[in-house]
Amino acid sequence: MIKELSPEQGEKLINALILNFIQKYRRERCHFEFDDAQRRSKFTDRLNHNCCGVFEIGKRQS
């Protein structure tokens, strides 16, 4: 069974996702797009077509 997240938990999850997986120079824009449902939908659709241009691919752990 899937448990719904509280708004605070959702915000923490989104921040962690952006911090850990989105390219550094795109993070501010991602926060802006996640704030609105319509922009969020367009952003997730765009990820399907341009994931290499948004995600940190091949990020190395030191």
mmCIF file of the N, C-alpha and C atoms, coordinates in Angstrom:
data_MODEL
# 
_entry.id   MODEL 
# 
loop_
_atom_site.group_PDB 
_atom_site.id 
_atom_site.type_symbol 
_atom_site.label_atom_id 
_atom_site.label_alt_id 
_atom_site.label_comp_id 
_atom_site.label_asym_id 
_atom_site.label_entity_id 
_atom_site.label_seq_id 
_atom_site.pdbx_PDB_ins_code 
_atom_site.Cartn_x 
_atom_site.Cartn_y 
_atom_site.Cartn_z 
_atom_site.occupancy 
_atom_site.B_iso_or_equiv 
_atom_site.pdbx_formal_charge 
_atom_site.auth_seq_id 
_atom_site.auth_comp_id 
_atom_site.auth_asym_id 
_atom_site.auth_atom_id 
_atom_site.pdbx_PDB_model_num 
ATOM 1   N N  . MET A 1 1  ? 0.838  -1.179 0.000   1.00 0.00 ? 1  MET A N  1 
ATOM 2   C CA . MET A 1 1  ? 0.000  0.000  0.000   1.00 0.00 ? 1  MET A CA 1 
ATOM 3   C C  . MET A 1 1  ? 0.884  1.244  0.000   1.00 0.00 ? 1  MET A C  1 
ATOM 4   N N  . ILE A 1 2  ? 0.541  2.214  -0.822  1.00 0.00 ? 2  ILE A N  1 
ATOM 5   C CA . ILE A 1 2  ? 1.311  3.449  -0.936  1.00 0.00 ? 2  ILE A CA 1 
ATOM 6   C C  . ILE A 1 2  ? 0.781  4.477  0.052   1.00 0.00 ? 2  ILE A C  1 
ATOM 7   N N  . LYS A 1 3  ? 1.683  5.022  0.832   1.00 0.00 ? 3  LYS A N  1 
ATOM 8   C CA . LYS A 1 3  ? 1.332  6.051  1.806   1.00 0.00 ? 3  LYS A CA 1 
ATOM 9   C C  . LYS A 1 3  ? 1.530  7.421  1.178   1.00 0.00 ? 3  LYS A C  1 
ATOM 10  N N  . GLU A 1 4  ? 0.556  8.303  1.357   1.00 0.00 ? 4  GLU A N  1 
ATOM 11  C CA . GLU A 1 4  ? 0.694  9.668  0.829   1.00 0.00 ? 4  GLU A CA 1 
ATOM 12  C C  . GLU A 1 4  ? 1.668  10.451 1.692   1.00 0.00 ? 4  GLU A C  1 
ATOM 13  N N  . LEU A 1 5  ? 2.403  11.316 1.042   1.00 0.00 ? 5  LEU A N  1 
ATOM 14  C CA . LEU A 1 5  ? 3.375  12.147 1.740   1.00 0.00 ? 5  LEU A CA 1 
ATOM 15  C C  . LEU A 1 5  ? 2.731  13.445 2.208   1.00 0.00 ? 5  LEU A C  1 
ATOM 16  N N  . SER A 1 6  ? 3.196  13.926 3.331   1.00 0.00 ? 6  SER A N  1 
ATOM 17  C CA . SER A 1 6  ? 2.776  15.255 3.779   1.00 0.00 ? 6  SER A CA 1 
ATOM 18  C C  . SER A 1 6  ? 3.479  16.275 2.897   1.00 0.00 ? 6  SER A C  1 
ATOM 19  N N  . PRO A 1 7  ? 2.995  17.512 2.856   1.00 0.00 ? 7  PRO A N  1 
ATOM 20  C CA . PRO A 1 7  ? 3.677  18.541 2.049   1.00 0.00 ? 7  PRO A CA 1 
ATOM 21  C C  . PRO A 1 7  ? 5.150  18.718 2.439   1.00 0.00 ? 7  PRO A C  1 
ATOM 22  N N  . GLU A 1 8  ? 5.454  18.614 3.715   1.00 0.00 ? 8  GLU A N  1 
ATOM 23  C CA . GLU A 1 8  ? 6.846  18.757 4.163   1.00 0.00 ? 8  GLU A CA 1 
ATOM 24  C C  . GLU A 1 8  ? 7.701  17.606 3.658   1.00 0.00 ? 8  GLU A C  1 
ATOM 25  N N  . GLN A 1 9  ? 7.155  16.390 3.714   1.00 0.00 ? 9  GLN A N  1 
ATOM 26  C CA . GLN A 1 9  ? 7.906  15.233 3.232   1.00 0.00 ? 9  GLN A CA 1 
ATOM 27  C C  . GLN A 1 9  ? 8.104  15.311 1.719   1.00 0.00 ? 9  GLN A C  1 
ATOM 28  N N  . GLY A 1 10 ? 7.084  15.770 1.004   1.00 0.00 ? 10 GLY A N  1 
ATOM 29  C CA . GLY A 1 10 ? 7.197  15.930 -0.439  1.00 0.00 ? 10 GLY A CA 1 
ATOM 30  C C  . GLY A 1 10 ? 8.256  16.942 -0.809  1.00 0.00 ? 10 GLY A C  1 
ATOM 31  N N  . GLU A 1 11 ? 8.293  18.047 -0.081  1.00 0.00 ? 11 GLU A N  1 
ATOM 32  C CA . GLU A 1 11 ? 9.297  19.087 -0.333  1.00 0.00 ? 11 GLU A CA 1 
ATOM 33  C C  . GLU A 1 11 ? 10.704 18.556 -0.073  1.00 0.00 ? 11 GLU A C  1 
ATOM 34  N N  . LYS A 1 12 ? 10.879 17.801 1.002   1.00 0.00 ? 12 LYS A N  1 
ATOM 35  C CA . LYS A 1 12 ? 12.188 17.209 1.301   1.00 0.00 ? 12 LYS A CA 1 
ATOM 36  C C  . LYS A 1 12 ? 12.610 16.228 0.209   1.00 0.00 ? 12 LYS A C  1 
ATOM 37  N N  . LEU A 1 13 ? 11.671 15.435 -0.268  1.00 0.00 ? 13 LEU A N  1 
ATOM 38  C CA . LEU A 1 13 ? 11.958 14.464 -1.314  1.00 0.00 ? 13 LEU A CA 1 
ATOM 39  C C  . LEU A 1 13 ? 12.365 15.162 -2.615  1.00 0.00 ? 13 LEU A C  1 
ATOM 40  N N  . ILE A 1 14 ? 11.636 16.197 -2.991  1.00 0.00 ? 14 ILE A N  1 
ATOM 41  C CA . ILE A 1 14 ? 11.959 16.947 -4.205  1.00 0.00 ? 14 ILE A CA 1 
ATOM 42  C C  . ILE A 1 14 ? 13.326 17.605 -4.074  1.00 0.00 ? 14 ILE A C  1 
ATOM 43  N N  . ASN A 1 15 ? 13.611 18.205 -2.924  1.00 0.00 ? 15 ASN A N  1 
ATOM 44  C CA . ASN A 1 15 ? 14.914 18.843 -2.713  1.00 0.00 ? 15 ASN A CA 1 
ATOM 45  C C  . ASN A 1 15 ? 16.048 17.827 -2.797  1.00 0.00 ? 15 ASN A C  1 
ATOM 46  N N  . ALA A 1 16 ? 15.853 16.654 -2.217  1.00 0.00 ? 16 ALA A N  1 
ATOM 47  C CA . ALA A 1 16 ? 16.875 15.606 -2.273  1.00 0.00 ? 16 ALA A CA 1 
ATOM 48  C C  . ALA A 1 16 ? 17.076 15.118 -3.706  1.00 0.00 ? 16 ALA A C  1 
ATOM 49  N N  . LEU A 1 17 ? 15.987 14.958 -4.438  1.00 0.00 ? 17 LEU A N  1 
ATOM 50  C CA . LEU A 1 17 ? 16.070 14.533 -5.833  1.00 0.00 ? 17 LEU A CA 1 
ATOM 51  C C  . LEU A 1 17 ? 16.875 15.548 -6.646  1.00 0.00 ? 17 LEU A C  1 
ATOM 52  N N  . ILE A 1 18 ? 16.540 16.814 -6.506  1.00 0.00 ? 18 ILE A N  1 
ATOM 53  C CA . ILE A 1 18 ? 17.221 17.862 -7.267  1.00 0.00 ? 18 ILE A CA 1 
ATOM 54  C C  . ILE A 1 18 ? 18.696 17.946 -6.875  1.00 0.00 ? 18 ILE A C  1 
ATOM 55  N N  . LEU A 1 19 ? 18.983 17.932 -5.587  1.00 0.00 ? 19 LEU A N  1 
ATOM 56  C CA . LEU A 1 19 ? 20.359 18.060 -5.114  1.00 0.00 ? 19 LEU A CA 1 
ATOM 57  C C  . LEU A 1 19 ? 21.240 16.901 -5.577  1.00 0.00 ? 19 LEU A C  1 
ATOM 58  N N  . ASN A 1 20 ? 20.687 15.698 -5.594  1.00 0.00 ? 20 ASN A N  1 
ATOM 59  C CA . ASN A 1 20 ? 21.495 14.527 -5.883  1.00 0.00 ? 20 ASN A CA 1 
ATOM 60  C C  . ASN A 1 20 ? 21.518 14.094 -7.347  1.00 0.00 ? 20 ASN A C  1 
ATOM 61  N N  . PHE A 1 21 ? 20.540 14.495 -8.127  1.00 0.00 ? 21 PHE A N  1 
ATOM 62  C CA . PHE A 1 21 ? 20.457 13.949 -9.476  1.00 0.00 ? 21 PHE A CA 1 
ATOM 63  C C  . PHE A 1 21 ? 20.415 14.976 -10.603 1.00 0.00 ? 21 PHE A C  1 
ATOM 64  N N  . ILE A 1 22 ? 20.157 16.236 -10.308 1.00 0.00 ? 22 ILE A N  1 
ATOM 65  C CA . ILE A 1 22 ? 20.035 17.257 -11.350 1.00 0.00 ? 22 ILE A CA 1 
ATOM 66  C C  . ILE A 1 22 ? 21.353 18.021 -11.480 1.00 0.00 ? 22 ILE A C  1 
ATOM 67  N N  . GLN A 1 23 ? 21.727 18.340 -12.708 1.00 0.00 ? 23 GLN A N  1 
ATOM 68  C CA . GLN A 1 23 ? 22.961 19.087 -12.943 1.00 0.00 ? 23 GLN A CA 1 
ATOM 69  C C  . GLN A 1 23 ? 22.929 20.398 -12.165 1.00 0.00 ? 23 GLN A C  1 
ATOM 70  N N  . LYS A 1 24 ? 24.073 20.774 -11.648 1.00 0.00 ? 24 LYS A N  1 
ATOM 71  C CA . LYS A 1 24 ? 24.176 21.924 -10.748 1.00 0.00 ? 24 LYS A CA 1 
ATOM 72  C C  . LYS A 1 24 ? 23.588 23.202 -11.339 1.00 0.00 ? 24 LYS A C  1 
ATOM 73  N N  . TYR A 1 25 ? 23.875 23.489 -12.600 1.00 0.00 ? 25 TYR A N  1 
ATOM 74  C CA . TYR A 1 25 ? 23.406 24.740 -13.197 1.00 0.00 ? 25 TYR A CA 1 
ATOM 75  C C  . TYR A 1 25 ? 21.916 24.707 -13.546 1.00 0.00 ? 25 TYR A C  1 
ATOM 76  N N  . ARG A 1 26 ? 21.248 23.566 -13.419 1.00 0.00 ? 26 ARG A N  1 
ATOM 77  C CA . ARG A 1 26 ? 19.812 23.457 -13.712 1.00 0.00 ? 26 ARG A CA 1 
ATOM 78  C C  . ARG A 1 26 ? 18.954 23.367 -12.439 1.00 0.00 ? 26 ARG A C  1 
ATOM 79  N N  . ARG A 1 27 ? 19.551 23.330 -11.290 1.00 0.00 ? 27 ARG A N  1 
ATOM 80  C CA . ARG A 1 27 ? 18.805 23.100 -10.044 1.00 0.00 ? 27 ARG A CA 1 
ATOM 81  C C  . ARG A 1 27 ? 17.809 24.205 -9.728  1.00 0.00 ? 27 ARG A C  1 
ATOM 82  N N  . GLU A 1 28 ? 18.212 25.457 -9.878  1.00 0.00 ? 28 GLU A N  1 
ATOM 83  C CA . GLU A 1 28 ? 17.313 26.569 -9.562  1.00 0.00 ? 28 GLU A CA 1 
ATOM 84  C C  . GLU A 1 28 ? 16.070 26.519 -10.455 1.00 0.00 ? 28 GLU A C  1 
ATOM 85  N N  . ARG A 1 29 ? 16.266 26.257 -11.733 1.00 0.00 ? 29 ARG A N  1 
ATOM 86  C CA . ARG A 1 29 ? 15.138 26.157 -12.663 1.00 0.00 ? 29 ARG A CA 1 
ATOM 87  C C  . ARG A 1 29 ? 14.235 24.987 -12.300 1.00 0.00 ? 29 ARG A C  1 
ATOM 88  N N  . CYS A 1 30 ? 14.813 23.879 -11.885 1.00 0.00 ? 30 CYS A N  1 
ATOM 89  C CA . CYS A 1 30 ? 14.015 22.714 -11.488 1.00 0.00 ? 30 CYS A CA 1 
ATOM 90  C C  . CYS A 1 30 ? 13.142 23.036 -10.279 1.00 0.00 ? 30 CYS A C  1 
ATOM 91  N N  . HIS A 1 31 ? 13.679 23.743 -9.303  1.00 0.00 ? 31 HIS A N  1 
ATOM 92  C CA . HIS A 1 31 ? 12.870 24.162 -8.148  1.00 0.00 ? 31 HIS A CA 1 
ATOM 93  C C  . HIS A 1 31 ? 11.687 25.010 -8.610  1.00 0.00 ? 31 HIS A C  1 
ATOM 94  N N  . PHE A 1 32 ? 11.939 25.933 -9.524  1.00 0.00 ? 32 PHE A N  1 
ATOM 95  C CA . PHE A 1 32 ? 10.888 26.795 -10.059 1.00 0.00 ? 32 PHE A CA 1 
ATOM 96  C C  . PHE A 1 32 ? 9.808  25.963 -10.754 1.00 0.00 ? 32 PHE A C  1 
ATOM 97  N N  . GLU A 1 33 ? 10.208 24.986 -11.548 1.00 0.00 ? 33 GLU A N  1 
ATOM 98  C CA . GLU A 1 33 ? 9.250  24.175 -12.294 1.00 0.00 ? 33 GLU A CA 1 
ATOM 99  C C  . GLU A 1 33 ? 8.474  23.226 -11.388 1.00 0.00 ? 33 GLU A C  1 
ATOM 100 N N  . PHE A 1 34 ? 9.079  22.749 -10.325 1.00 0.00 ? 34 PHE A N  1 
ATOM 101 C CA . PHE A 1 34 ? 8.377  21.852 -9.409  1.00 0.00 ? 34 PHE A CA 1 
ATOM 102 C C  . PHE A 1 34 ? 7.341  22.575 -8.553  1.00 0.00 ? 34 PHE A C  1 
ATOM 103 N N  . ASP A 1 35 ? 7.405  23.891 -8.459  1.00 0.00 ? 35 ASP A N  1 
ATOM 104 C CA . ASP A 1 35 ? 6.468  24.649 -7.629  1.00 0.00 ? 35 ASP A CA 1 
ATOM 105 C C  . ASP A 1 35 ? 5.055  24.705 -8.188  1.00 0.00 ? 35 ASP A C  1 
ATOM 106 N N  . ASP A 1 36 ? 4.880  24.519 -9.477  1.00 0.00 ? 36 ASP A N  1 
ATOM 107 C CA . ASP A 1 36 ? 3.567  24.635 -10.113 1.00 0.00 ? 36 ASP A CA 1 
ATOM 108 C C  . ASP A 1 36 ? 3.220  23.311 -10.801 1.00 0.00 ? 36 ASP A C  1 
ATOM 109 N N  . ALA A 1 37 ? 1.977  22.858 -10.630 1.00 0.00 ? 37 ALA A N  1 
ATOM 110 C CA . ALA A 1 37 ? 1.568  21.555 -11.174 1.00 0.00 ? 37 ALA A CA 1 
ATOM 111 C C  . ALA A 1 37 ? 1.690  21.498 -12.694 1.00 0.00 ? 37 ALA A C  1 
ATOM 112 N N  . GLN A 1 38 ? 1.313  22.565 -13.389 1.00 0.00 ? 38 GLN A N  1 
ATOM 113 C CA . GLN A 1 38 ? 1.382  22.561 -14.846 1.00 0.00 ? 38 GLN A CA 1 
ATOM 114 C C  . GLN A 1 38 ? 2.842  22.541 -15.329 1.00 0.00 ? 38 GLN A C  1 
ATOM 115 N N  . ARG A 1 39 ? 3.684  23.356 -14.715 1.00 0.00 ? 39 ARG A N  1 
ATOM 116 C CA . ARG A 1 39 ? 5.108  23.349 -15.083 1.00 0.00 ? 39 ARG A CA 1 
ATOM 117 C C  . ARG A 1 39 ? 5.751  22.024 -14.707 1.00 0.00 ? 39 ARG A C  1 
ATOM 118 N N  . ARG A 1 40 ? 5.354  21.455 -13.566 1.00 0.00 ? 40 ARG A N  1 
ATOM 119 C CA . ARG A 1 40 ? 5.889  20.166 -13.124 1.00 0.00 ? 40 ARG A CA 1 
ATOM 120 C C  . ARG A 1 40 ? 5.590  19.086 -14.154 1.00 0.00 ? 40 ARG A C  1 
ATOM 121 N N  . SER A 1 41 ? 4.378  19.092 -14.679 1.00 0.00 ? 41 SER A N  1 
ATOM 122 C CA . SER A 1 41 ? 3.986  18.118 -15.684 1.00 0.00 ? 41 SER A CA 1 
ATOM 123 C C  . SER A 1 41 ? 4.828  18.263 -16.953 1.00 0.00 ? 41 SER A C  1 
ATOM 124 N N  . LYS A 1 42 ? 5.021  19.491 -17.400 1.00 0.00 ? 42 LYS A N  1 
ATOM 125 C CA . LYS A 1 42 ? 5.833  19.727 -18.595 1.00 0.00 ? 42 LYS A CA 1 
ATOM 126 C C  . LYS A 1 42 ? 7.290  19.326 -18.358 1.00 0.00 ? 42 LYS A C  1 
ATOM 127 N N  . PHE A 1 43 ? 7.788  19.601 -17.148 1.00 0.00 ? 43 PHE A N  1 
ATOM 128 C CA . PHE A 1 43 ? 9.166  19.233 -16.810 1.00 0.00 ? 43 PHE A CA 1 
ATOM 129 C C  . PHE A 1 43 ? 9.354  17.722 -16.852 1.00 0.00 ? 43 PHE A C  1 
ATOM 130 N N  . THR A 1 44 ? 8.430  16.978 -16.260 1.00 0.00 ? 44 THR A N  1 
ATOM 131 C CA . THR A 1 44 ? 8.569  15.519 -16.265 1.00 0.00 ? 44 THR A CA 1 
ATOM 132 C C  . THR A 1 44 ? 8.428  14.957 -17.674 1.00 0.00 ? 44 THR A C  1 
ATOM 133 N N  . ASP A 1 45 ? 7.592  15.553 -18.505 1.00 0.00 ? 45 ASP A N  1 
ATOM 134 C CA . ASP A 1 45 ? 7.503  15.124 -19.909 1.00 0.00 ? 45 ASP A CA 1 
ATOM 135 C C  . ASP A 1 45 ? 8.824  15.381 -20.627 1.00 0.00 ? 45 ASP A C  1 
ATOM 136 N N  . ARG A 1 46 ? 9.443  16.519 -20.344 1.00 0.00 ? 46 ARG A N  1 
ATOM 137 C CA . ARG A 1 46 ? 10.714 16.866 -20.972 1.00 0.00 ? 46 ARG A CA 1 
ATOM 138 C C  . ARG A 1 46 ? 11.829 15.911 -20.546 1.00 0.00 ? 46 ARG A C  1 
ATOM 139 N N  . LEU A 1 47 ? 11.765 15.405 -19.325 1.00 0.00 ? 47 LEU A N  1 
ATOM 140 C CA . LEU A 1 47 ? 12.773 14.455 -18.866 1.00 0.00 ? 47 LEU A CA 1 
ATOM 141 C C  . LEU A 1 47 ? 12.774 13.190 -19.716 1.00 0.00 ? 47 LEU A C  1 
ATOM 142 N N  . ASN A 1 48 ? 11.617 12.809 -20.215 1.00 0.00 ? 48 ASN A N  1 
ATOM 143 C CA . ASN A 1 48 ? 11.539 11.621 -21.051 1.00 0.00 ? 48 ASN A CA 1 
ATOM 144 C C  . ASN A 1 48 ? 12.328 11.778 -22.345 1.00 0.00 ? 48 ASN A C  1 
ATOM 145 N N  . HIS A 1 49 ? 12.487 12.992 -22.828 1.00 0.00 ? 49 HIS A N  1 
ATOM 146 C CA . HIS A 1 49 ? 13.128 13.222 -24.109 1.00 0.00 ? 49 HIS A CA 1 
ATOM 147 C C  . HIS A 1 49 ? 14.533 13.784 -24.001 1.00 0.00 ? 49 HIS A C  1 
ATOM 148 N N  . ASN A 1 50 ? 14.887 14.311 -22.840 1.00 0.00 ? 50 ASN A N  1 
ATOM 149 C CA . ASN A 1 50 ? 16.186 14.971 -22.698 1.00 0.00 ? 50 ASN A CA 1 
ATOM 150 C C  . ASN A 1 50 ? 16.804 14.673 -21.335 1.00 0.00 ? 50 ASN A C  1 
ATOM 151 N N  . CYS A 1 51 ? 16.782 13.428 -20.920 1.00 0.00 ? 51 CYS A N  1 
ATOM 152 C CA . CYS A 1 51 ? 17.278 13.118 -19.576 1.00 0.00 ? 51 CYS A CA 1 
ATOM 153 C C  . CYS A 1 51 ? 18.779 13.370 -19.439 1.00 0.00 ? 51 CYS A C  1 
ATOM 154 N N  . CYS A 1 52 ? 19.537 13.165 -20.492 1.00 0.00 ? 52 CYS A N  1 
ATOM 155 C CA . CYS A 1 52 ? 20.985 13.380 -20.417 1.00 0.00 ? 52 CYS A CA 1 
ATOM 156 C C  . CYS A 1 52 ? 21.338 14.858 -20.269 1.00 0.00 ? 52 CYS A C  1 
ATOM 157 N N  . GLY A 1 53 ? 20.437 15.733 -20.676 1.00 0.00 ? 53 GLY A N  1 
ATOM 158 C CA . GLY A 1 53 ? 20.689 17.160 -20.551 1.00 0.00 ? 53 GLY A CA 1 
ATOM 159 C C  . GLY A 1 53 ? 20.266 17.728 -19.217 1.00 0.00 ? 53 GLY A C  1 
ATOM 160 N N  . VAL A 1 54 ? 19.652 16.903 -18.365 1.00 0.00 ? 54 VAL A N  1 
ATOM 161 C CA . VAL A 1 54 ? 19.155 17.387 -17.082 1.00 0.00 ? 54 VAL A CA 1 
ATOM 162 C C  . VAL A 1 54 ? 19.819 16.648 -15.922 1.00 0.00 ? 54 VAL A C  1 
ATOM 163 N N  . PHE A 1 55 ? 19.909 15.331 -16.016 1.00 0.00 ? 55 PHE A N  1 
ATOM 164 C CA . PHE A 1 55 ? 20.437 14.539 -14.916 1.00 0.00 ? 55 PHE A CA 1 
ATOM 165 C C  . PHE A 1 55 ? 21.959 14.525 -14.921 1.00 0.00 ? 55 PHE A C  1 
ATOM 166 N N  . GLU A 1 56 ? 22.525 14.372 -13.742 1.00 0.00 ? 56 GLU A N  1 
ATOM 167 C CA . GLU A 1 56 ? 23.962 14.155 -13.587 1.00 0.00 ? 56 GLU A CA 1 
ATOM 168 C C  . GLU A 1 56 ? 24.212 12.693 -13.966 1.00 0.00 ? 56 GLU A C  1 
ATOM 169 N N  . ILE A 1 57 ? 24.702 12.464 -15.157 1.00 0.00 ? 57 ILE A N  1 
ATOM 170 C CA . ILE A 1 57 ? 24.981 11.120 -15.638 1.00 0.00 ? 57 ILE A CA 1 
ATOM 171 C C  . ILE A 1 57 ? 26.444 10.822 -15.392 1.00 0.00 ? 57 ILE A C  1 
ATOM 172 N N  . GLY A 1 58 ? 26.721 9.690  -14.792 1.00 0.00 ? 58 GLY A N  1 
ATOM 173 C CA . GLY A 1 58 ? 28.106 9.294  -14.566 1.00 0.00 ? 58 GLY A CA 1 
ATOM 174 C C  . GLY A 1 58 ? 28.770 10.051 -13.442 1.00 0.00 ? 58 GLY A C  1 
ATOM 175 N N  . LYS A 1 59 ? 27.998 10.555 -12.503 1.00 0.00 ? 59 LYS A N  1 
ATOM 176 C CA . LYS A 1 59 ? 28.551 11.285 -11.355 1.00 0.00 ? 59 LYS A CA 1 
ATOM 177 C C  . LYS A 1 59 ? 29.383 10.316 -10.523 1.00 0.00 ? 59 LYS A C  1 
ATOM 178 N N  . ARG A 1 60 ? 30.585 10.690 -10.216 1.00 0.00 ? 60 ARG A N  1 
ATOM 179 C CA . ARG A 1 60 ? 31.490 9.807  -9.486  1.00 0.00 ? 60 ARG A CA 1 
ATOM 180 C C  . ARG A 1 60 ? 31.513 10.142 -8.007  1.00 0.00 ? 60 ARG A C  1 
ATOM 181 N N  . GLN A 1 61 ? 31.520 9.122  -7.205  1.00 0.00 ? 61 GLN A N  1 
ATOM 182 C CA . GLN A 1 61 ? 31.628 9.289  -5.752  1.00 0.00 ? 61 GLN A CA 1 
ATOM 183 C C  . GLN A 1 61 ? 33.100 9.267  -5.373  1.00 0.00 ? 61 GLN A C  1 
ATOM 184 N N  . SER A 1 62 ? 33.528 10.187 -4.513  1.00 0.00 ? 62 SER A N  1 
ATOM 185 C CA . SER A 1 62 ? 34.941 10.216 -4.077  1.00 0.00 ? 62 SER A CA 1 
ATOM 186 C C  . SER A 1 62 ? 35.109 9.482  -2.790  1.00 0.00 ? 62 SER A C  1 
# 
